């Protein structure tokens, strides 16, 4: 009997993170898989899970409905789960003809190698960040750091092709690992999911108690240290006395190794709304806002980063307050005049910049800012924009 063919098998194994407990995984793996299916790729997924019912309700059933071959391994101890993933991959190789694998992070290449020492499947290694600086930021001990970096070096060196989420990260990979070519595919979205009508936006603002004359500042995302939420709150405090400014804080429940706390928001009184919302409610909530925030420290980790909240903000037509040297997005903001850059170490200057942004949005130029943001999201940060790139990566002629 002829084997079924899989163009790309996604292998997803990360310590502590699974598709059902991470909205970033859901958007950057789940949505990418769906986009590839819509490009006529045949996709498979080999992934771990902690809670099967939650996995299926959030992402598993959706993928199966799209025709994705979903194979799961329960997450237990690291060694047991790693061994199980390799064993299941061997079974997948017997059941399917697999052209390529997609991996992200350290463990995917090792799983592929462990599954078959002599006939490994070619894989595309998707580099999502600067691992060297990332493990420094969480104070990893020197021995573990050395081991992790050696595993990464080996995994990238053996990759058929490599992708990175920013131009800065692609340059790091080319220099650090002597890779001649690294394709750049940033963190993307399905743009159509963020199209909200003006009428729906009006009603949602009214439901939340915002007037049309209000300028609504929003933050959407997690609470890790690198996201600089306390610094953002300091900046928001400077606008607390402005009658026309309101605040919307949208947080998620992704697992993090060292989250910050946001208990001290009482100074904003009834001017702030704080909600923890599921991922599918993010588009309509962002649509009610005017200015979105994503501040970062100036360090290698952030200079290589492609935060998924950026395209989400763009698709909602929001002006953006970000930090200098954040991936490729700082240049995009400045070149396209869709926001301001704020140094977290100079919030007084940042206050003046945000004030100028408010004035810009209240002028006749405000609608143009909104439209420019949406146009960038619809092209550069939309999965479907990279159809030709994926075709070249996976040697497939897309019909």
N, C-alpha and C positions, 0 to 999 in steps of 0.2 A: 504494500500500500504506500502511495506517495505521501511524503511528509508535507504538512502545511508549512508555508513559508512565513517567516517573520523578518521584515526588513531591519528593524531596530528593536532589540530587547533592552529596556531600561532596567538597570540593576541598582536598587536603592537600599543601602544599608549604612546607617549612621548611628553612632552611640547616642541614645536618648531621644533621637528625633525619628518620627514616623510620619507617614502621610496623614494619619488622622489627628495627630497632635500638633502639627505645624502648618499654619496657613501659608507660610512661604513655600514649603514643599508642595502644597496643594496648587499654588499658583504657578510655580516655576517648574514643576514636574508634571502635575496633573494637567494643567492647561496646555503645556507644551506638547504632551502626548496627544491631546485632543486636536490641537492644531495640525500636528503631523498626520493624524488620521484623515483630517479634512484635506490634506495635500496628497492623499492617496497612498501614503505609506501604510504598511501593515506593521502594527506596533504591538509589542508585548511588554509586560511589566513583571519583574520579579522583585518583590518588596517584603519587608518585615512589617509586623503589626503588633500593637499592644492590646487593642480592643477591637475585635473583629466586627462587631455590630456597628461601632462608630466608624470604623474604616469603610465599611460598605455603604453606610448612609451618607457619609461625607464625600467619598470619591470613588469607591470600588464599583458600585452599581452604575454610576455615571460612565465610567470607563468601559464597562462591559456592554452597556447600551450602545456605545460608539463602535463596538466591534474589537476592542482591545483584549488580547489574551492576558488575563490576570492570574498570576501564580503567587501564593503567599506563604510566608514562613513566620511562625509565632516568635516574637522577641523574648528570649530568656536570658541566659548568661552570654557574654560576648563569645566565648569559645564555642559553646553549643550552637548559637545562632549562626556564627560564621561557618561552622562545619555543615550545618543544615542547608545554608544558602548554596554552598558549593555542591553538595549532594543533589539538591533540587535542580541546580543549573545543569548537572550532568544528565538528569532525566529530561530536562527541556531540550538538550542537544539531541537526545534520542527521539524525542517526539516532534521536533520542529527543525526545519532548515533555517538557521539563524545567520543572517548576513553580517550584522554588526551588533555590538553592544554599546550602550551609553552608560558612562559612569561619572560620578561626581564625588570627590572626596577620596580618602585613602584606600578604602577597603574593597571597592569594586574590582580594580585590577587584580588584587590578591585572590579574590573569590574566583575570578575567571581562570587564573593560573592554577589554583588549587583544584578546580574542577577538572582540568585536563592539562597536564604538564607538556604534552607533546603536540597538541593540535588546538591551541587556544583561539578563541574567536577574536577577530580584530575589533578594537574598541575605540570610541571617541571619548577623550577625557575632557570633561567640561570643568575648567578651573573657575571657581566662584569667588576666590579671594586670595589675599596674600597670607598663606599659612604661617610663614615665618613670623610676621608681625602679630598675627592673630593669637598664636600660642604664647607669645611674649605678653600680650595684653591680659592673659588669664594666669600669668605666673606659673607656667608649666615648668617642671624641673628640667635640668639640663639633659639628663639621660633620656627622658621621654621625648624632649624636644628633638634631640639628635635622631632618635628612632623614627619619629613622625616625618621629619624632613627627608630622611633616607628613603622611607617608603614612598613619599610623594615623588621624589626624584626618579625612583625606579618606575613607578606607575606612569609618569608622564613620558619617560624615555621610551617605554614600550608601546605607547599609544599609536594607533594608526594615524589619527589626526587629533589636534587639540583646539579647543575653543576657550575663549575668555570673555568675561562680561564687560570689560572696558578696554580702551586702547592702552591705558597705562598698565593694566594687568597683562595684556598681551605682550607688551614690551618687556615687562619683568620676566615673563615665562620664556620669551625668546632669548633673553640675555642669560638668565639663570640656568636654563636647561638646554641651551643650544638648539632650540627649535627654529627652523627657518621660516615656517609659516604658522601663524595662530589666527584663526578666524574669530571675529568679534561679534557676539550676539548678546546684547544686554539683557537684563531682567525685563521681560516683556509682559504684556497683558493681552487679553482678548478685548479689543477696543469696543466691540459691539455691546459687551456687558455693561459698559459705563455710559451708554447713551441714555440720558434721562431728559424727558421733555420739560420745557419751561413751566408747563402747567403742574407737572408732578413736583418740580422743584419748589414752586410757589406754595403748594399745599403742604409739603414737608417742612418748609421754613415756618409756616403758620402753625403747624402741629407742634413744633419745637419751641414756639413762642418768640421767634425772630421776626422783626419787622423788615420790610423791604429796604428801609433806610439804614439798617444795621450793617456793619462790616463784621463778618464772622470769621474769626481766626480758628483754624483747625489743626490738630495733630492726630494722625492715625498710625498706629503701630505698636511695637513692643516697648518694654521698659528696661532694656539692657543699658549698661553704663555708657556704651559707645554712642547711644542715641541722644544723649545730652538733654534729657527731659527736664532735669532741675534747672539747667541754664535757660531753657526755653521758658520755664515758669517764671524765672527772674525777669525775662524780657516781657512776658505777658503782664507781670505786675506793674510795669511802667505804663501800661495802657488801661489799667483798671479804672482810672478816673475819667476816661473818655466815654461819654454817654453813648456814643454810637458804635462802640466796639463790644462784641460778644465773643464767647469762647466755646469751642466744642472739642472735647478730649475723648478720642476713641481708642481704647486699648484692647489688646487681644491677650489670649491666654497661652501663647507659645512658651515652651519650656526654655528657660535661660539659666546660665550658670551663676550669674551674679546680678540679679535685677535690682533696679533702684526702686525707691518708694515714692509715692506721690500723695502722701497723706495731707500735706500742707497746701490745700487749694482753697481753704476757707476764705482767704483774703479776696477772692473773686466773687464771693457771695452767690447771688442768683444770676450773675452774669455768665456763669459757666455751666455747661451741661457735660457730665461725664458718663459715658456708656461703655460697657464691654459688649461688643456685638459680634455675631458670627460673620464670616467672610462674605456671605451673599448679601448682607445688608450694607456693606461698605460703599458701593456706588451711589445709592440714593442719599446716604448720609453725607458723603463728600460733596455731592451736588449742591447742598444748601449753603456751603461755605464760599468764601471769597479769597482768603489768603491761607496757604498751607505752610507748615513748618517742618524742616528736617535738618537739624543742626548736628554737627560732628566735630570731634577733635581733629587737629591737623596731625595725622600720622599715616604711615604707609598703608595700614589696614583700610583706612577710609579713602585714601587717594586711589586705591584699586577697586573700590566698591561700586556696585550698581544697585542701590536700594530700590526694591520693587514699589515702594510707596511713591517714588518719583513719577513713573508712568501713570499710576493711579491718580495722582494729583493732576497731572497734565490732562488726562482724559476727562476729568471733572471740570476742566477749564479754569483751574485755580492759578493765581499768581503764587510764586513760591519763594519762601525765605529759607535759604540754605547756607552752608558754610563754604568758604573757599577751599579749593583742592579736594573736592569730593568727587572721585571718579571723573567721568566725562561730563557730569551734569552741571558743574559750576560754569564751564565754558558755554554750555547750551543755554543756561539762564542768561548769561551776559550777552551773548551774541544775538539771541532772539528777543531780548528785553522783556522777559516774562517774570521778573522778580528781582530780588536783591540778595547779595551775599553778606553774611553777618559772621564776624569772628567771635567765637564764644568767649574770648578773652577781652573783648571790647564792646560790651553790650550798650554802652552809651552811644557810641557811633552807630551801632545796630538799630537803636531806637529811632535815630534820625532817618536812617535808610528805610525802615518800615513805615515811618510817617510819610515819607515821600511816595512810597508805594501806594499807600492809602489814597493820597491825593491824586495819583495817576489813575487809579481804578475809578475814582469818582469823577474823572474828567471824561471828555469825549473819546479818549484813547482806551478806556476801560474795556469796551467790547472787543477791541482789536487784540488786547492782551489775552483775553479769554479764548479767542479763536485761534491765535497763534499756538497757545498751549495745546489745544485739542488737535490741531494739525500735526504737531510733533508726535503726539501720542498715537495718532492714526497711522503714522508712517514708521518712524524710527523705533518706536517701542511697541509695535504690534507684531505678534508672532507671525502673521501671514506675510509681513514685509520681507521675511527672511526665507521665503520659499526657494529661491535660487541658491542661497547659501546652503540650505539643508540638502538640496539636490546634489550639489557638488561634494558635500561632506560624505554623504552616504551613497555616492555613485549611482544615483537614480534619475532617470528621465521622468519628470512629473508630467502627467497628461492633463 
